[in-house]
Amino acid sequence: MDKIAKDVMNAAQLAAALEVSATPKPGNIHRNADYPLTRFEHFLSGAVALGPAIGDVASQGIKVVSTELKYSEIGIGKYVRQAIQDVNSWHNGGNTHLGSIMLFMPLAAAAAILKTREGKIKVDSLRKVVVKVMESTTNEDTSEFYGAISSLNLGWLGQLRSKDAPDIGSHKSSNQIGKSGTTFFEIMKFSSKWDGIANELTNGLSASFTIGYPSFIETYTETEDVNTATVNAFLKILSEVPDTFIARKVGLDITKDIVEAVKVGMPFSQTISEKSKKILDEYKGMLSKRGHKEIEEMDEELRRSAGNLNPGTTADITAASLMIALLTGFRV
């Protein structure tokens, strides 16, 4: 594997490991908190296991610069599928990294393209190339993605009752993809109405680049503490972007339709965002003892909630924010 591809792989693995290690991230698994079927070590295992697929997609990016491949031939969907299979083969803790993998793939390809072409990776340039990578995806990427999803336990996804796109939660959906001709970007654009990861992928990883990454860098510059900076970045993202994973979990108790479930659950998710904003605005989050205490109490409250309300989408965006920092030169 080329050194550039290895470096990109290392950035992804470290980003995933640092994200899950940040303590306490309210409602999520961290060093001091597990869930009954999914534990801290499952996330550490997944953080390592997703690496080879990231390295492979980075190698594809390098080939784009040498004109061996076109952007449309990078194969984002294929490597998402590979990463999901690799993660699942290395632990028994269920779906730990789907969202992170989806965000990492265009970042990895874009980073490799920039590093190969220009010898450096700047934040603004990275985001522009991420957009180009996503907009160049194909129907084959969609087929690979649906194939990956169909290998998972789909109960947590709910159902999509729409004539405009195949139901991602149905095992039969893969057969409809080839006929539709829908690209991965297009299916993510459609899904962005109710899914935070899809919204990131079709908007240049907006929250990752404009909220999570600058918050992490600002807090780390002030404190030189990765844990503090990561938790505060997590809270900052959550305060500005209500978590669709929580909204879906709340709503699915009432309806199995994904769109309606997120709509029903969003008011509750917004209350969590408001609480995060208050902790940051009034107590500066992890930067004060009172803020730290408020975060711990919020963590316990979410864990006590029926269904364990973990802001999983926020965690994935936090991981992507950390990967951006690492790709552009940050070192622990």
N, C-alpha and C positions, 0 to 999 in steps of 0.2 A: 504494500500500500504506500502511495506517495506520502511524503512528510506533511504536505498541506492537508491531505485527507485525514491523516492520523491526528493532526492538531485539531481539526474540526470535530472529529470523533471524541477526542479528549474533552473538548469544550462542552459537548452535549452530555457526556457521562458525568462530568463534574457539576454541571448546572443541575441535572436531575438529582444528584446526591446532595448538593447544598440545599436545594429546595426542600427535600423531605427532612433534612436535618435541622432546619430552622425551627426554633422552639421558643414560645408556643404559638403556632399558627392556629387561630381559633377554628375548632371543628375538624381539623385535618390531622392525619397521622404525623407525628413528629417523634423526636428522641424519647419523649416521656409519655407518649400516648399511642396505643394501638386500638384497632377494632377487633371484634371477636374472630373474624375470618381473614382479616388483612392486617399485617403487622409491619412495623418499621423495617424489618429485615427483608420483607417482600419488596418493598420499594427500593431498598439498596440493591437487591438482586436485579431488579428491572432496570435500574439506572446503569448498571454495568452491561446487561444483556442487550440493551438497545444500541450499543455502540457500533458493532460491525455494520449494521444497515446504514447508520449515519455515515460511516466512513465510505461505504459503497456509493451512496448518493453524492457525496462530496467528490468522489472520483469521477462520477458522471459530469459534475460541474466543470472539472478540469478539462474533460474532453470537449466540452462546449467551446472553451477558449481555443483549443487546438483545431477547431472546426471538424472534429471527428463526429460530433453530435450536434443536432439542433436543440434549442431549448425544449421543444416539444417532445424530444426523445430522452429526456433526463429520466423519466420513469418514477415520478413521485409516488404514485399509487403502489407500484411494485415494491418499493422500499418501505413504505408504510406497512404493507402486508408482511414483509420479511421481519421487520422490527417487532411487530405484534407477535408473530410466531416465535421469535427468539425469546422475547420476554416471557411468554407463557410456558416455554420449555424449561425455564430456569427457576420458576417458583410456582407455588400452588395458592397464591393469594388473590387470584382473580384479576380483573382489569385494573392494573395500576397506572399505566402510562399512555393510554390511547391518545388523550388530548395533547400531552407533551410531545409524543411522537409526531403527530400531525403538524404541530407548530415547528418542531425541530427540522423537519425534512426540507422545506423551502429555505429556511435559514442556512442549513448546511450546504445546499447546492449553491446558493447565492454567495456565501462566504468563500467557498472554494473558487468560484468564478472570479471574484474580486481579488483574492490573494494571488491567484495565478496571473491574472491580467495586469494588476497594478502593483503587486507586491505589498499591499496593505489593505486593511479593511476599515473604512470610515462608516460611522453610524448612518449618515444620510444616504450614502451610496449603497449600503447594505439593504436598507429598506426599499430603495428603488429596484434593486435586482430581485429581491423577494417578490415584489409585485409582478415583475416580468416573468419570473419562474412560474408563479401561480396562474397568470393569465395565459401561459403557453401550455397548460396541462391539456390532456386529451380524454377521449372517451375510454381509452384503454386504462388510463389512471383511475377513472371512475369504476371500471369493472374490477380492477385489482382492489380498490378500497372496499367495495361492497363485499368482495370475497373475503377480505380480512375481517370485516364486521360480522359476517355470517359465521365465522369460526368462534365467536364469543358467545357467552350467555346473554341473550338479547332482552331478557325480562325488564331490565332497568331502563331500556330505551323507550318503551311505550310503542305506539303505532302511529304511522303517518297516514291519515285518511285524505289523500289528495290525488287528483287526476294528473297533476302537473309534475310529479316525480315518484319514482318507485319508493316503497316503504323500506327505509333502511333497517327497520326492525324485523323484516320478514326474510326468511331463508329463500323465498321464491324471487326476491327482488333482483338477484344477479342475472336471471334470465331476461329481464326487461331492459337491462342497461345497454346491451349491444344494439338493440333495436332503436333506442331513444337517441343515440348519438350524443348524449349529454356529456360535456367535459367535467372534470373534477372541479374546476373553478365554478362552473355553472351550477353544479349540484350544491356546492358550498354556499354560493350566493343565495340560492333558494332556501337553504337551511339556516342562513344567517338571521332570518326573521325570529327564530326562537333558540338558536344555539350560539353560545359565546365563542366557541372555538371556530366555528364556521364564519362567524362575523370577523374574527381576527384574520382568518386566511383570505378573506375577500376585501379587506380594508388595510392591507399592508401591515398587518400585526400592530394595529394602531395603539391598543392599550399597552402592549409590550414595549414598543418604541417610545411612546410619548408619556406614559404614566409609570410603569414598573421600572424600566431601565433608569430614567433620570432620578427617580426616587431612591433607588438602590445606590447609585453613584453619589448622590448628595449626602445621604445618611452615612455611607461608608467614609466619605471624605471628612465628615465631622467626627466620626467615632472610631474609625479604623477597626470596626467590629462587624464581621460578615453576618453573624446571626442577627444582630440588631437591625442592620441594613435590610436583610432579607425579610424579616417579619414586618418591618415598617413598609417595605415595598408591597408586600402582600396586602396589608391593611389599606394602603393608598389605592391599589387597584380595586379592592373590594368596595371602598368608599365611593368610587366613581363609576364602577361598572357592576350593577347587581348581578349576582351569580346565577346563571341559567341552570346549572346543575341542581342547585337547591330549589329553584323555582319548579323544575321538572319533578323532583322527588316529592315535593309538597302537592303538586297538582295531580300526580299520578294516583294519589289516594282517592281522587274524585273522578277522574276520567283517564282513559288509556290513550287518548289522542294527544300526541306530543305537543302540537300547537296550542290546543286548549289547556293542556296541563301547565305549560309554561305561563300562559296568560293568567290562569287561576293562582299559580304559586308566586308570581312576580311581586305582588304587594308584600308578601312575607319576606322575600329576598331583599326588597328595598328597605325594610326595617333593619335588616342586618347591615346593609350598606350605611344607613344613617348612624347606627351604633358605631361602626368603624370610623366614620367621619368625626363623630364626637370624641372618640378616644384620641384621634390624631390632633384635632383642633384644640381640645381643652387640656390634654395631658401629654401631647407629643409622642404618643405611642410608647415604644420601648425606651425612649429617651428620658423617662421619669419613672420613679418607683410607683407612683399612683397609676401611670399609664400601663406599666407592666402588670400591676395587680388587676386593672380593668380588663386587660387582654386575657389573663388567666381565667377570670370570671366568665368572660364571653366564651372562652374555649369550653369550660365546664358546662355552660348553659346549652351550647349547641350539641354537646355530646349527650346531655340528658333528654334532648328533644326526641320525640318519636321518630324513628327512622334514621337517627344519627345524621343530622344535617351538616354535612361537610361541604365547604365551598371548593369543590373539586376543579371547577373551571378556573377559578382564581389561582389555585395552586399551579395549574398548567401554564397560565399566563405569567406567573412569577418565574417559573422555570425557564420560559422563553426569554424573559427579561434578563435573567442571569446568564443565559447563553449569549445574548447580544453583548453583555459586558465582557465576557470572557473572549469572545471572538474579536472584539475591538481593543483588547489589550489588558483588561483587568486581570490581576493575579491575586490569589488569596495570600 
